[in-house]
């Protein structure tokens, strides 16, 4: 039996098609944040927390960091 909460959780964690692409992008930005851009360090750290199971919403948030730069 499925509950409303479990359906909402599954909708939030639809895997991104480019899981490897997301991981590579976040890893590159972690290096950038650590060496030259401390102003993006917090946002990149938040993006790195979801590298194991990235969802579409995390990819959208990461694109905001890219637009900022």
WOBELGI-V697434 format. One record per run of one state. SS is the DSSP state (a for helix, b for strand, c for the rest). FROM is the first residue (numbers start at 1). TO is the last residue. If there is no record, write none. Layout:
ss=SS from=FROM to=TO
ss=SS from=FROM to=TO
//
This chain:
ss=c from=1 to=3
ss=a from=4 to=12
ss=c from=13 to=14
ss=b from=15 to=15
ss=c from=16 to=18
ss=a from=19 to=35
ss=c from=36 to=37
ss=a from=38 to=48
ss=c from=49 to=54
ss=b from=55 to=55
ss=a from=56 to=68
ss=c from=69 to=69
//
